Amino acid sequence: MKRKLLLFSVLFGLYASAEAQVLQSDNFNSLTVGNIGTDLTGATAGQGNWFTNNTPGGTNGGNSNYQIVANDATHLNVAQITGSNAATGEKALWKGGLATAWSTRTSTNNIIEVEFSVNIGAATTSLNDLEVLLFNAEETKVLAGLVIFMDTRQVIGAAYVNNNGTLGNYGIPLGGTNPVLQNNTWYRMGFSFNKTTGQIKFKGPGFNGQLTGAAIGVDPNEVDFIMNTTAGNTVAGVCLLDNYSVKATNTDTLLGTEAFTSVESSKLSVYPNPVNDIVTISNAENLQINKVAVTDVNGRTVKTLEFGGVTETQINVSDLNSGIYFMSIDTNEGTATKKIIKN
């Protein structure tokens, strides 16, 4: 497989169905402690049909970037990825066979759900980030994904979307303030992509969001775990992974019964959109709007307003620059995210 490095621009702006099919899974306990593979070109599979690929950069590029290590009594064996200790050098790990498994799924199961456990270890100054990305066959479109920054511990989403007329792979905010992971702590998180509708969902500790992507009708091909790097980096980041699972289903079962409450964004109306000055938020289902946070293209929260349980409200955005914004709307039934365009 030919690896392609994707540079993301950051765009800000429950029980398991009986029909679900497991396409891939691995808890790594059947694999042997040590290097996962011996081929860093991505041509030959290593243990458990996992492939590894390094791009040039740094002084620590080797098979030991990808290892099975013994963890605690709960997780037993886990996968470990070590990133580059320089400004270049991508490290990618993926399990083969997803495209074939997807092609033989039940025809009505057009939602693909990816779940995994992750531990990003001790505090670090590394400018690496862990990107867990679901690609199309050409590896040009991220159908859905999550990105964790090693230095700030922040989590954002990733997806191929229409950014005010420009199609591309973008980082997606996960609320008014991006969730921050704790050091040396295991977390369960995931994302899903609906091939029929383009709906994308992100779910994990402190976040539960959704939006419509621009890859409707595109088949998923591969899930990659990528340790990326950036200019100025001199320190290698290290991530632990466990309990990887990919399912095909006809209804939302992401993370099962784990409670990360969200509200379908379709229950809330935001208009006019695009907007010049006053934007109205309303709903016909008696949802009580408690708080709205507006986030700009740099991830800054530019407005936060408290409303105390109203069913309709207005926000003056005339002071905002033109561009894309995301409104995180907190209600009595959970949180919804709506994209607005400021003229």
KOLFIVEX-525437 format. One record per residue (C-alpha): residue in one letter; residue number from 1; y negated, z negated, x. Coordinates in Angstrom, 2 decimals, decimal comma. Layout:
+------+-----+---------+---------+---------+
| code | pos |      c2 |      c3 |      c1 |
+------+-----+---------+---------+---------+
|    A | NUM |       Y |       Z |       X |
...
+------+-----+---------+---------+---------+
//
This chain:
+------+-----+---------+---------+---------+
| code | pos |      c2 |      c3 |      c1 |
+------+-----+---------+---------+---------+
|    M |   1 |    0,00 |    0,00 |    0,00 |
|    K |   2 |   -3,42 |    0,92 |    1,31 |
|    R |   3 |   -5,71 |   -2,07 |    1,33 |
|    K |   4 |   -9,31 |   -1,66 |    0,25 |
|    L |   5 |  -12,00 |   -4,23 |    0,90 |
|    L |   6 |  -14,16 |   -4,77 |   -2,19 |
|    L |   7 |  -17,63 |   -6,22 |   -1,77 |
|    F |   8 |  -18,74 |   -8,00 |   -4,94 |
|    S |   9 |  -22,30 |   -8,03 |   -6,13 |
|    V |  10 |  -22,84 |  -11,21 |   -8,11 |
|    L |  11 |  -23,68 |  -10,55 |  -11,74 |
|    F |  12 |  -25,07 |  -13,43 |  -13,72 |
|    G |  13 |  -27,28 |  -11,95 |  -16,00 |
|    L |  14 |   -2,30 |  -22,27 |  -26,95 |
|    Y |  15 |    1,02 |  -22,53 |  -27,01 |
|    A |  16 |    3,29 |  -19,86 |  -25,52 |
|    S |  17 |    4,01 |  -17,01 |  -27,89 |
|    A |  18 |    7,62 |  -16,15 |  -28,50 |
|    E |  19 |    6,68 |  -12,58 |  -27,59 |
|    A |  20 |    5,40 |  -13,43 |  -24,10 |
|    Q |  21 |    7,28 |  -11,85 |  -21,19 |
|    V |  22 |    7,23 |  -13,20 |  -17,65 |
|    L |  23 |    6,53 |  -10,27 |  -15,32 |
|    Q |  24 |    6,30 |  -12,23 |  -12,06 |
|    S |  25 |    6,58 |  -15,86 |  -10,99 |
|    D |  26 |    7,09 |  -17,92 |   -7,85 |
|    N |  27 |    6,95 |  -21,64 |   -7,06 |
|    F |  28 |    7,89 |  -20,88 |   -3,41 |
|    N |  29 |   10,59 |  -23,57 |   -3,34 |
|    S |  30 |   13,35 |  -21,06 |   -2,63 |
|    L |  31 |   11,48 |  -19,67 |    0,39 |
|    T |  32 |   11,91 |  -20,95 |    3,94 |
|    V |  33 |    9,17 |  -22,93 |    5,64 |
|    G |  34 |    7,48 |  -20,67 |    8,18 |
|    N |  35 |    5,85 |  -17,25 |    8,19 |
|    I |  36 |    6,12 |  -15,32 |    4,93 |
|    G |  37 |    6,43 |  -11,91 |    6,58 |
|    T |  38 |    6,55 |   -9,96 |    9,82 |
|    D |  39 |    4,56 |   -6,85 |    8,85 |
|    L |  40 |    0,77 |   -7,09 |    8,64 |
|    T |  41 |    0,31 |   -3,50 |    7,42 |
|    G |  42 |    1,52 |   -4,18 |    3,88 |
|    A |  43 |    4,39 |   -1,70 |    4,21 |
|    T |  44 |    7,39 |   -4,03 |    4,40 |
|    A |  45 |    7,97 |   -7,05 |    2,18 |
|    G |  46 |    8,54 |  -10,50 |    3,59 |
|    Q |  47 |   10,13 |  -13,51 |    1,89 |
|    G |  48 |   10,30 |  -13,37 |   -1,90 |
|    N |  49 |    9,05 |   -9,74 |   -1,98 |
|    W |  50 |    5,61 |  -10,90 |   -0,81 |
|    F |  51 |    3,58 |   -8,43 |    1,25 |
|    T |  52 |    0,92 |   -9,26 |    3,84 |
|    N |  53 |   -1,98 |   -7,25 |    5,23 |
|    N |  54 |   -4,71 |   -7,99 |    7,78 |
|    T |  55 |   -7,80 |   -5,94 |    8,50 |
|    P |  56 |   -9,36 |   -6,16 |   11,99 |
|    G |  57 |  -11,59 |   -9,10 |   12,82 |
|    G |  58 |  -11,48 |  -12,55 |   14,36 |
|    T |  59 |   -9,15 |  -13,99 |   16,95 |
|    N |  60 |   -6,67 |  -15,56 |   14,54 |
|    G |  61 |   -5,05 |  -12,53 |   12,89 |
|    G |  62 |   -1,28 |  -12,84 |   12,87 |
|    N |  63 |    1,79 |  -13,44 |   10,72 |
|    S |  64 |    0,94 |  -17,14 |   10,76 |
|    N |  65 |   -2,02 |  -16,38 |    8,46 |
|    Y |  66 |    0,58 |  -16,40 |    5,67 |
|    Q |  67 |    3,04 |  -19,27 |    5,64 |
|    I |  68 |    5,32 |  -21,34 |    3,47 |
|    V |  69 |    4,55 |  -25,01 |    4,14 |
|    A |  70 |    5,99 |  -28,27 |    2,82 |
|    N |  71 |    3,55 |  -30,12 |    0,56 |
|    D |  72 |    3,86 |  -33,26 |   -1,56 |
|    A |  73 |    6,72 |  -34,44 |   -3,79 |
|    T |  74 |    5,23 |  -32,67 |   -6,80 |
|    H |  75 |    4,62 |  -29,24 |   -5,28 |
|    L |  76 |    7,35 |  -29,18 |   -2,60 |
|    N |  77 |    7,02 |  -25,80 |   -0,81 |
|    V |  78 |    3,73 |  -23,92 |   -1,28 |
|    A |  79 |    2,11 |  -20,79 |    0,14 |
|    Q |  80 |   -0,70 |  -21,16 |    2,66 |
|    I |  81 |   -3,29 |  -18,48 |    3,51 |
|    T |  82 |   -5,58 |  -18,84 |    6,52 |
|    G |  83 |   -8,73 |  -16,73 |    6,59 |
|    S |  84 |  -10,61 |  -15,11 |    9,45 |
|    N |  85 |  -12,56 |  -17,17 |   11,98 |
|    A |  86 |  -15,17 |  -14,41 |   12,25 |
|    A |  87 |  -17,48 |  -12,26 |   10,14 |
|    T |  88 |  -14,78 |   -9,62 |    9,66 |
|    G |  89 |  -11,06 |   -9,65 |    8,97 |
|    E |  90 |   -9,60 |   -9,69 |    5,47 |
|    K |  91 |   -6,27 |  -11,42 |    4,78 |
|    A |  92 |   -4,34 |  -10,24 |    1,70 |
|    L |  93 |   -1,10 |  -11,47 |    0,11 |
|    W |  94 |    0,61 |   -9,95 |   -2,95 |
|    K |  95 |    4,00 |   -9,88 |   -4,64 |
|    G |  96 |    5,53 |   -6,45 |   -5,15 |
|    G |  97 |    6,89 |   -5,02 |   -8,39 |
|    L |  98 |    4,20 |   -5,84 |  -10,95 |
|    A |  99 |    3,47 |   -2,23 |  -11,91 |
|    T | 100 |    7,14 |   -1,59 |  -12,70 |
|    A | 101 |    7,48 |   -4,82 |  -14,67 |
|    W | 102 |    4,36 |   -3,97 |  -16,68 |
|    S | 103 |    5,60 |   -0,46 |  -17,45 |
|    T | 104 |    8,81 |   -1,85 |  -18,98 |
|    R | 105 |    7,19 |   -4,59 |  -21,07 |
|    T | 106 |    7,36 |   -4,72 |  -24,87 |
|    S | 107 |    4,89 |   -2,03 |  -25,96 |
|    T | 108 |    2,78 |   -4,40 |  -28,08 |
|    N | 109 |    2,26 |   -6,89 |  -25,24 |
|    N | 110 |   -1,02 |   -5,49 |  -23,94 |
|    I | 111 |   -2,51 |   -8,75 |  -22,66 |
|    I | 112 |   -1,71 |   -9,66 |  -19,05 |
|    E | 113 |   -2,19 |  -13,31 |  -18,07 |
|    V | 114 |   -2,32 |  -14,55 |  -14,47 |
|    E | 115 |   -1,98 |  -18,27 |  -13,71 |
|    F | 116 |   -1,78 |  -20,17 |  -10,43 |
|    S | 117 |   -2,31 |  -23,57 |   -8,83 |
|    V | 118 |   -4,71 |  -23,86 |   -5,89 |
|    N | 119 |   -5,81 |  -26,48 |   -3,38 |
|    I | 120 |   -8,70 |  -25,54 |   -1,06 |
|    G | 121 |   -8,22 |  -28,50 |    1,27 |
|    A | 122 |  -10,81 |  -30,54 |    3,12 |
|    A | 123 |  -14,54 |  -29,85 |    3,24 |
|    T | 124 |  -15,38 |  -26,92 |    5,52 |
|    T | 125 |  -18,28 |  -24,80 |    6,75 |
|    S | 126 |  -16,12 |  -21,67 |    6,51 |
|    L | 127 |  -17,80 |  -18,71 |    4,79 |
|    N | 128 |  -14,41 |  -17,40 |    3,67 |
|    D | 129 |  -13,69 |  -17,07 |   -0,02 |
|    L | 130 |  -10,41 |  -16,88 |   -1,89 |
|    E | 131 |  -10,31 |  -13,91 |   -4,27 |
|    V | 132 |   -7,47 |  -13,75 |   -6,80 |
|    L | 133 |   -7,84 |  -10,26 |   -8,25 |
|    L | 134 |   -5,94 |   -8,08 |  -10,73 |
|    F | 135 |   -6,32 |   -4,44 |   -9,64 |
|    N | 136 |   -5,69 |   -1,04 |  -11,17 |
|    A | 137 |   -3,37 |    1,39 |   -9,34 |
|    E | 138 |   -6,18 |    2,89 |   -7,25 |
|    E | 139 |   -7,53 |   -0,57 |   -6,35 |
|    T | 140 |  -11,01 |    0,52 |   -7,40 |
|    K | 141 |  -11,33 |   -1,71 |  -10,46 |
|    V | 142 |  -10,91 |   -5,46 |  -10,73 |
|    L | 143 |   -9,55 |   -5,84 |  -14,26 |
|    A | 144 |  -10,06 |   -9,61 |  -14,00 |
|    G | 145 |  -10,10 |  -12,26 |  -11,31 |
|    L | 146 |  -11,44 |  -15,51 |   -9,90 |
|    V | 147 |  -13,29 |  -16,20 |   -6,64 |
|    I | 148 |  -13,53 |  -19,59 |   -4,89 |
|    F | 149 |  -16,10 |  -20,09 |   -2,11 |
|    M | 150 |  -14,75 |  -22,29 |    0,67 |
|    D | 151 |  -18,06 |  -23,84 |    1,78 |
|    T | 152 |  -19,63 |  -24,63 |   -1,61 |
|    R | 153 |  -16,29 |  -25,05 |   -3,49 |
|    Q | 154 |  -17,82 |  -23,07 |   -6,38 |
|    V | 155 |  -15,69 |  -20,88 |   -8,68 |
|    I | 156 |  -16,88 |  -17,65 |  -10,31 |
|    G | 157 |  -15,15 |  -14,93 |  -12,27 |
|    A | 158 |  -14,77 |  -11,31 |  -11,20 |
|    A | 159 |  -14,40 |   -8,13 |  -13,24 |
|    Y | 160 |  -15,19 |   -4,43 |  -13,57 |
|    V | 161 |  -18,05 |   -4,36 |  -16,08 |
|    N | 162 |  -21,01 |   -2,32 |  -17,27 |
|    N | 163 |  -24,09 |   -3,90 |  -15,69 |
|    N | 164 |  -26,95 |   -2,40 |  -17,69 |
|    G | 165 |  -25,60 |    1,13 |  -17,24 |
|    T | 166 |  -24,07 |    0,64 |  -13,79 |
|    L | 167 |  -20,28 |    0,34 |  -13,70 |
|    G | 168 |  -18,81 |   -1,75 |  -10,92 |
|    N | 169 |  -16,95 |   -4,84 |   -9,76 |
|    Y | 170 |  -19,14 |   -7,91 |  -10,19 |
|    G | 171 |  -19,01 |  -11,67 |   -9,87 |
|    I | 172 |  -19,32 |  -13,39 |  -13,25 |
|    P | 173 |  -20,82 |  -16,87 |  -13,81 |
|    L | 174 |  -18,62 |  -19,47 |  -15,45 |
|    G | 175 |  -21,32 |  -21,33 |  -17,35 |
|    G | 176 |  -24,88 |  -22,44 |  -16,70 |
|    T | 177 |  -23,65 |  -24,09 |  -13,50 |
|    N | 178 |  -20,57 |  -22,76 |  -11,75 |
|    P | 179 |  -17,72 |  -25,30 |  -11,58 |
|    V | 180 |  -17,21 |  -27,02 |   -8,23 |
|    L | 181 |  -13,74 |  -28,03 |   -7,01 |
|    Q | 182 |  -13,02 |  -31,32 |   -5,26 |
|    N | 183 |  -11,60 |  -31,49 |   -1,75 |
|    N | 184 |   -7,84 |  -31,82 |   -1,24 |
|    T | 185 |   -7,14 |  -31,53 |   -4,97 |
|    W | 186 |   -4,71 |  -29,31 |   -6,87 |
|    Y | 187 |   -6,09 |  -27,30 |   -9,80 |
|    R | 188 |   -4,46 |  -25,04 |  -12,38 |
|    M | 189 |   -6,46 |  -21,98 |  -13,43 |
|    G | 190 |   -6,03 |  -18,42 |  -14,63 |
|    F | 191 |   -7,46 |  -15,28 |  -16,17 |
|    S | 192 |   -6,35 |  -12,56 |  -18,56 |
|    F | 193 |   -7,09 |   -8,91 |  -19,36 |
|    N | 194 |   -6,50 |   -7,15 |  -22,68 |
|    K | 195 |   -5,78 |   -3,48 |  -22,01 |
|    T | 196 |   -6,48 |   -2,52 |  -25,64 |
|    T | 197 |   -9,84 |   -4,25 |  -26,13 |
|    G | 198 |  -11,02 |   -4,83 |  -22,56 |
|    Q | 199 |  -11,45 |   -8,55 |  -23,28 |
|    I | 200 |  -11,33 |  -10,75 |  -20,18 |
|    K | 201 |  -10,81 |  -14,51 |  -20,22 |
|    F | 202 |  -11,30 |  -17,08 |  -17,45 |
|    K | 203 |   -9,86 |  -20,56 |  -17,83 |
|    G | 204 |   -9,62 |  -23,65 |  -15,66 |
|    P | 205 |  -11,11 |  -27,09 |  -14,96 |
|    G | 206 |  -14,67 |  -27,07 |  -16,24 |
|    F | 207 |  -14,70 |  -23,47 |  -17,41 |
|    N | 208 |  -13,39 |  -21,40 |  -20,30 |
|    G | 209 |  -15,25 |  -18,12 |  -20,73 |
|    Q | 210 |  -14,75 |  -14,58 |  -21,88 |
|    L | 211 |  -16,45 |  -11,20 |  -21,91 |
|    T | 212 |  -15,63 |   -7,55 |  -22,52 |
|    G | 213 |  -15,00 |   -5,52 |  -19,38 |
|    A | 214 |  -15,34 |   -1,78 |  -18,78 |
|    A | 215 |  -11,70 |   -1,01 |  -18,01 |
|    I | 216 |  -10,34 |   -0,49 |  -21,54 |
|    G | 217 |   -7,06 |    1,43 |  -21,44 |
|    V | 218 |   -6,44 |    0,84 |  -17,72 |
|    D | 219 |   -3,01 |   -0,44 |  -16,67 |
|    P | 220 |   -2,76 |   -3,39 |  -14,24 |
|    N | 221 |   -0,97 |   -2,71 |  -10,99 |
|    E | 222 |   -1,12 |   -5,71 |   -8,66 |
|    V | 223 |   -2,42 |   -9,26 |   -8,22 |
|    D | 224 |   -3,85 |   -9,90 |   -4,76 |
|    F | 225 |   -4,65 |  -13,22 |   -3,10 |
|    I | 226 |   -7,36 |  -12,30 |   -0,61 |
|    M | 227 |   -9,10 |  -14,49 |    1,94 |
|    N | 228 |  -12,33 |  -12,60 |    2,51 |
|    T | 229 |  -15,13 |  -13,34 |    4,95 |
|    T | 230 |  -18,79 |  -12,53 |    5,47 |
|    A | 231 |  -21,60 |  -12,27 |    8,02 |
|    G | 232 |  -22,19 |  -15,39 |   10,08 |
|    N | 233 |  -18,74 |  -16,88 |    9,63 |
|    T | 234 |  -17,11 |  -18,62 |   12,61 |
|    V | 235 |  -14,60 |  -20,92 |   10,89 |
|    A | 236 |  -11,28 |  -20,07 |    9,23 |
|    G | 237 |  -10,73 |  -21,39 |    5,71 |
|    V | 238 |   -7,30 |  -22,51 |    4,51 |
|    C | 239 |   -5,98 |  -22,39 |    0,93 |
|    L | 240 |   -2,73 |  -23,59 |   -0,63 |
|    L | 241 |   -1,14 |  -21,78 |   -3,60 |
|    D | 242 |    1,67 |  -22,73 |   -5,96 |
|    N | 243 |    3,25 |  -21,98 |   -9,35 |
|    Y | 244 |    2,19 |  -18,35 |   -9,59 |
|    S | 245 |    2,91 |  -16,69 |  -12,93 |
|    V | 246 |    2,10 |  -13,36 |  -14,59 |
|    K | 247 |    2,91 |  -12,76 |  -18,27 |
|    A | 248 |    2,57 |   -9,94 |  -20,78 |
|    T | 249 |    1,84 |  -11,10 |  -24,31 |
|    N | 250 |    0,36 |   -9,95 |  -27,61 |
|    T | 251 |   -1,78 |  -13,05 |  -28,15 |
|    D | 252 |   -3,77 |  -15,51 |  -26,07 |
|    T | 253 |   -1,46 |  -18,01 |  -24,33 |
|    L | 254 |   -3,51 |  -18,51 |  -21,15 |
|    L | 255 |   -2,68 |  -21,90 |  -19,58 |
|    G | 256 |   -0,70 |  -22,86 |  -22,67 |
|    T | 257 |   -1,88 |  -26,07 |  -24,33 |
|    E | 258 |   -4,21 |  -27,18 |  -21,53 |
|    A | 259 |   -7,47 |  -28,10 |  -23,22 |
|    F | 260 |  -10,45 |  -26,12 |  -21,96 |
|    T | 261 |  -12,40 |  -25,66 |  -25,18 |
|    S | 262 |  -14,31 |  -22,43 |  -25,80 |
|    V | 263 |  -15,72 |  -20,62 |  -28,78 |
|    E | 264 |  -15,15 |  -16,94 |  -29,51 |
|    S | 265 |  -18,46 |  -15,32 |  -28,58 |
|    S | 266 |  -18,24 |  -13,15 |  -31,69 |
|    K | 267 |  -18,92 |  -16,27 |  -33,82 |
|    L | 268 |  -22,47 |  -16,38 |  -32,47 |
|    S | 269 |  -25,15 |  -13,72 |  -32,92 |
|    V | 270 |  -27,86 |  -13,17 |  -30,32 |
|    Y | 271 |  -30,65 |  -10,76 |  -31,25 |
|    P | 272 |  -32,60 |   -8,66 |  -30,60 |
|    N | 273 |  -30,73 |   -7,50 |  -27,53 |
|    P | 274 |  -32,34 |   -6,06 |  -25,43 |
|    V | 275 |  -35,19 |   -8,52 |  -25,96 |
|    N | 276 |  -38,87 |   -8,56 |  -25,02 |
|    D | 277 |  -39,92 |  -12,11 |  -25,85 |
|    I | 278 |  -38,14 |  -14,14 |  -28,56 |
|    V | 279 |  -34,35 |  -14,13 |  -28,82 |
|    T | 280 |  -32,63 |  -15,68 |  -31,83 |
|    I | 281 |  -29,23 |  -17,41 |  -31,75 |
|    S | 282 |  -27,52 |  -17,82 |  -35,12 |
|    N | 283 |  -24,08 |  -18,02 |  -36,69 |
|    A | 284 |  -22,47 |  -17,80 |  -40,12 |
|    E | 285 |  -19,80 |  -20,45 |  -39,47 |
|    N | 286 |  -21,97 |  -23,58 |  -39,34 |
|    L | 287 |  -21,48 |  -24,08 |  -35,62 |
|    Q | 288 |  -23,90 |  -26,70 |  -34,33 |
|    I | 289 |  -25,85 |  -25,49 |  -31,31 |
|    N | 290 |  -26,48 |  -28,39 |  -28,94 |
|    K | 291 |  -27,63 |  -26,80 |  -25,70 |
|    V | 292 |  -28,37 |  -23,38 |  -24,19 |
|    A | 293 |  -28,50 |  -22,61 |  -20,46 |
|    V | 294 |  -29,83 |  -19,25 |  -19,26 |
|    T | 295 |  -28,72 |  -18,08 |  -15,80 |
|    D | 296 |  -30,42 |  -15,37 |  -13,72 |
|    V | 297 |  -29,02 |  -12,73 |  -11,36 |
|    N | 298 |  -28,98 |  -15,16 |   -8,43 |
|    G | 299 |  -26,99 |  -17,80 |  -10,26 |
|    R | 300 |  -30,01 |  -20,02 |  -10,87 |
|    T | 301 |  -30,35 |  -21,75 |  -14,20 |
|    V | 302 |  -33,79 |  -20,54 |  -15,28 |
|    K | 303 |  -33,89 |  -22,24 |  -18,67 |
|    T | 304 |  -32,08 |  -25,20 |  -20,20 |
|    L | 305 |  -32,90 |  -26,25 |  -23,74 |
|    E | 306 |  -31,53 |  -29,05 |  -25,94 |
|    F | 307 |  -31,34 |  -28,47 |  -29,71 |
|    G | 308 |  -29,43 |  -31,38 |  -31,21 |
|    G | 309 |  -26,98 |  -29,59 |  -33,50 |
|    V | 310 |  -28,87 |  -26,75 |  -35,22 |
|    T | 311 |  -27,18 |  -23,65 |  -36,67 |
|    E | 312 |  -29,99 |  -21,29 |  -35,66 |
|    T | 313 |  -32,63 |  -21,40 |  -32,95 |
|    Q | 314 |  -35,03 |  -19,22 |  -30,98 |
|    I | 315 |  -35,73 |  -19,04 |  -27,27 |
|    N | 316 |  -38,82 |  -17,55 |  -25,65 |
|    V | 317 |  -37,77 |  -15,40 |  -22,69 |
|    S | 318 |  -41,07 |  -13,57 |  -22,23 |
|    D | 319 |  -41,59 |  -15,28 |  -18,87 |
|    L | 320 |  -38,33 |  -13,92 |  -17,42 |
|    N | 321 |  -38,17 |  -10,85 |  -15,22 |
|    S | 322 |  -36,45 |   -7,74 |  -16,56 |
|    G | 323 |  -32,70 |   -7,70 |  -16,01 |
|    I | 324 |  -29,33 |   -9,14 |  -17,03 |
|    Y | 325 |  -28,94 |  -12,79 |  -18,01 |
|    F | 326 |  -26,10 |  -14,92 |  -19,34 |
|    M | 327 |  -26,63 |  -17,53 |  -22,04 |
|    S | 328 |  -24,15 |  -20,41 |  -22,03 |
|    I | 329 |  -24,27 |  -21,78 |  -25,59 |
|    D | 330 |  -22,83 |  -25,27 |  -26,08 |
|    T | 331 |  -21,72 |  -26,04 |  -29,66 |
|    N | 332 |  -19,79 |  -28,75 |  -31,48 |
|    E | 333 |  -16,64 |  -26,60 |  -31,17 |
|    G | 334 |  -17,00 |  -25,59 |  -27,54 |
|    T | 335 |  -18,96 |  -23,20 |  -25,34 |
|    A | 336 |  -19,57 |  -19,46 |  -25,65 |
|    T | 337 |  -21,23 |  -17,07 |  -23,22 |
|    K | 338 |  -23,44 |  -14,19 |  -24,35 |
|    K | 339 |  -25,02 |  -11,51 |  -22,17 |
|    I | 340 |  -28,61 |  -10,50 |  -22,86 |
|    I | 341 |  -30,84 |   -7,80 |  -21,40 |
|    K | 342 |  -34,50 |   -8,70 |  -20,85 |
|    N | 343 |  -36,80 |   -5,66 |  -21,04 |
+------+-----+---------+---------+---------+
//
